[in-house]
Structure formats: structure tokens, C-alpha cells
Amino acid sequence: MLTSCTHQKRLIHEHALFLVRFGAIHHLENSDTWLDVFLIDSETKLKLYEKSAAPFINGHHFLMIDYAFDTPKIKPKESVTRDFRRFSSE
């Protein structure tokens, strides 16, 4: 039987993902957990990440990431037109 941690690590590895490491972000009276996780497709797209200094609601920290999205390069549309100024209808 796989532990949830082992299962999570294998899932991340099999899908070539990157885990943003915030550390423990959910706190209970007797334990701290990684309840919320951010998985991204490439570490190079992660520009910045932050965790609040202290939990702010129900034992959860506020998490924030600055992520660089891929933006496709737009190719200029080419069009060909005819010059009808010298066109004769006869």
C-alpha cells in the first residue's frame, strides 16, 4: 500500500511536474500538513512564490505564486489583393 506522500511524489514524477515547496501550510493543534499544493509544468515558469507569515483562516496560510504563462507568437496575416483601378468591365 502506497502512502499518500509516496503516491504524490510518483504522480509528480510520472507527469513531469514541479511541486512549489511552501512547506507546511495547514496547521492543526497537533499536526502540520501540506494540504494545499501547487503543481506546475516547469520550474523555469515560476517567477516568485510566497506564503503568509502566519495562518490567516482556519489554520491555512495564504499562498501566492507569480507564474509565466506561455504566450503563442502571433504571425502577421498576409493578404493578397488585386488593383481594380485599371480593370475594364468591357
Rosetta silent file (secondary structure, phi, psi, omega in degrees, C-alpha in Angstrom):
SEQUENCE: MLTSCTHQKRLIHEHALFLVRFGAIHHLENSDTWLDVFLIDSETKLKLYEKSAAPFINGHHFLMIDYAFDTPKIKPKESVTRDFRRFSSE
SCORE:     score description
SCORE:     0.000 S_00000001
   1 L     0.000  129.176  179.985    0.000    0.000    0.000 S_00000001
   2 L   -82.173  140.724  171.712    1.404    3.384   -1.003 S_00000001
   3 L   -76.010  159.545 -178.681    1.430    6.237    1.450 S_00000001
   4 H   -63.297  -32.773  177.865   -0.167    9.421    0.170 S_00000001
   5 H   -65.703  -45.328  178.614    3.270   11.097    0.153 S_00000001
   6 H   -63.973  -42.170  178.598    4.772    8.304   -1.976 S_00000001
   7 H   -62.173  -44.149 -179.839    1.765    8.386   -4.293 S_00000001
   8 H   -63.154  -44.967  179.526    2.048   12.166   -4.679 S_00000001
   9 H   -61.490  -41.786  179.911    5.787   12.004   -5.446 S_00000001
  10 H   -66.977  -41.228  178.039    5.243    9.288   -8.049 S_00000001
  11 H   -60.398  -45.316  179.348    2.381   11.218   -9.665 S_00000001
  12 H   -61.997  -45.674 -179.583    4.531   14.354   -9.905 S_00000001
  13 H   -64.991  -45.282 -177.432    7.445   12.408  -11.406 S_00000001
  14 H   -63.761  -29.101 -177.680    5.304   10.451  -13.913 S_00000001
  15 L  -104.461   11.850  177.721    3.727   13.634  -15.275 S_00000001
  16 L    51.480   49.729  179.354    6.954   15.697  -15.289 S_00000001
  17 L  -103.846  168.199  177.471    5.523   18.298  -12.926 S_00000001
  18 E  -122.565  130.783  178.824    7.209   20.596  -10.435 S_00000001
  19 E   -93.345  120.781  174.975    5.999   20.974   -6.847 S_00000001
  20 E   -74.431  119.375 -171.977    6.193   24.509   -5.459 S_00000001
  21 L   -91.604   95.724  176.289    7.639   23.925   -1.995 S_00000001
  22 L   -90.732  -17.075 -171.749    5.840   26.073    0.544 S_00000001
  23 L    82.092 -164.510 -179.541    6.389   23.672    3.430 S_00000001
  24 L   -64.528  130.558 -176.882    3.578   23.017    5.896 S_00000001
  25 L  -127.634   -3.516  175.974    0.667   25.320    5.107 S_00000001
  26 E  -127.735  125.415 -172.619   -2.216   23.891    7.135 S_00000001
  27 E  -120.578  128.565  172.908   -1.900   23.790   10.889 S_00000001
  28 L  -113.289  178.778 -177.667   -3.961   21.875   13.427 S_00000001
  29 L   -60.475  -39.229 -175.427   -3.450   21.627   17.143 S_00000001
  30 L  -116.117    5.048 -178.052   -1.260   18.513   16.915 S_00000001
  31 L  -156.745  158.921  174.913   -0.051   18.438   13.305 S_00000001
  32 E  -126.181  138.807 -176.252    1.048   20.455   10.295 S_00000001
  33 E  -135.163  164.695  171.821    0.322   19.311    6.739 S_00000001
  34 L   -97.361   61.893 -174.677    0.874   20.089    3.080 S_00000001
  35 L   -65.007  -42.234 -179.544   -2.865   20.168    2.475 S_00000001
  36 L  -106.378  133.771  178.779   -2.703   22.599   -0.467 S_00000001
  37 L  -131.610  150.937  172.244   -0.113   22.147   -3.202 S_00000001
  38 E  -111.788  122.444  174.759    0.799   23.988   -6.378 S_00000001
  39 E  -113.995  130.199  179.141    1.948   21.795   -9.270 S_00000001
  40 E  -128.646  164.006 -174.439    3.307   23.481  -12.385 S_00000001
  41 L   -82.678  -15.618 -179.447    4.714   22.149  -15.631 S_00000001
  42 L  -156.632  131.376  178.580    8.131   23.823  -15.404 S_00000001
  43 H   -62.679  -29.959 -177.972   10.215   25.290  -12.602 S_00000001
  44 H   -67.692  -20.430  178.837   11.510   27.955  -15.008 S_00000001
  45 H   -82.898  -10.566  179.528    7.997   29.448  -15.299 S_00000001
  46 E   -84.030  112.387 -178.046    7.857   30.101  -11.558 S_00000001
  47 E   -90.286  -38.059 -175.997    8.928   33.709  -11.039 S_00000001
  48 E  -160.118  146.328  171.605    8.071   34.163   -7.360 S_00000001
  49 E  -144.177  145.613 -177.325    6.222   32.377   -4.593 S_00000001
  50 E  -141.779  152.650  174.748    5.215   33.478   -1.107 S_00000001
  51 E  -129.133  137.559  178.860    3.489   32.115    1.964 S_00000001
  52 L   -58.672  151.265 -177.485    1.931   34.328    4.627 S_00000001
  53 L   -64.164  -30.049 -179.075    3.977   34.609    7.818 S_00000001
  54 L  -141.579  154.465  176.137    1.128   33.153    9.876 S_00000001
  55 L   -58.618  144.323 -176.855   -2.088   31.239    9.146 S_00000001
  56 L  -116.037  -22.798  179.036   -4.945   33.617    8.424 S_00000001
  57 E  -150.826  129.070  178.414   -8.108   31.484    8.274 S_00000001
  58 L    47.286   36.313  177.240   -8.917   28.037    9.674 S_00000001
  59 L    79.946    6.003 -179.416   -5.235   27.211   10.067 S_00000001
  60 E   -98.546  140.199  170.803   -4.409   27.857    6.378 S_00000001
  61 L   -81.682  157.687  170.675   -1.653   30.129    5.134 S_00000001
  62 L   -86.260  127.344 -178.874   -2.245   32.484    2.220 S_00000001
  63 E  -113.736  143.181 -179.949   -0.250   31.220   -0.781 S_00000001
  64 E  -144.323  136.966  172.682    0.734   33.241   -3.845 S_00000001
  65 E  -129.774  149.594  172.081    2.718   32.431   -6.980 S_00000001
  66 E  -110.815  114.475 -170.217    3.829   34.568   -9.908 S_00000001
  67 E  -120.878  135.866  179.001    3.760   32.271  -12.940 S_00000001
  68 L   -92.615  111.293  177.494    4.890   32.972  -16.515 S_00000001
  69 L   -79.944  146.830  172.768    2.316   31.687  -18.996 S_00000001
  70 L   -72.603  129.866  175.475    3.354   30.649  -22.477 S_00000001
  71 L  -116.731  120.772 -178.584    2.026   33.134  -24.985 S_00000001
  72 L   -65.390  141.762  177.342    1.934   31.949  -28.571 S_00000001
  73 L   -75.742  129.829 -178.872    3.640   34.202  -31.068 S_00000001
  74 L   -89.509  123.534  177.938    1.093   35.707  -33.421 S_00000001
  75 L   -85.642  135.681  178.201    2.097   35.557  -37.048 S_00000001
  76 L   -63.832  137.655 -179.890    1.006   38.546  -39.127 S_00000001
  77 L   -79.077  128.401  178.180   -1.762   37.621  -41.505 S_00000001
  78 L   -96.846  139.670  176.918   -0.783   38.020  -45.128 S_00000001
  79 L  -136.195  145.827  178.992   -3.353   39.007  -47.702 S_00000001
  80 L  -114.068  130.171  179.675   -3.156   39.414  -51.450 S_00000001
  81 L  -125.767  161.751  176.516   -5.378   41.934  -53.182 S_00000001
  82 L  -105.630  149.145  176.513   -5.947   42.996  -56.734 S_00000001
  83 L   -93.845  106.976 -176.941   -5.738   46.542  -58.008 S_00000001
  84 H   -90.662    6.151 -179.308   -9.072   47.153  -59.733 S_00000001
  85 H   -65.908  -31.438 -179.201   -8.299   50.756  -60.762 S_00000001
  86 H  -102.554   14.399 -178.819   -7.180   49.625  -64.198 S_00000001
  87 L   -78.741  131.124  178.833   -9.862   46.973  -64.518 S_00000001
  88 L  -107.749  131.182  179.403  -12.071   47.342  -67.588 S_00000001
  89 L   -81.159   -3.573 -179.481  -15.576   45.967  -67.493 S_00000001
  90 L   -87.547    0.000    0.000  -15.620   45.646  -71.295 S_00000001
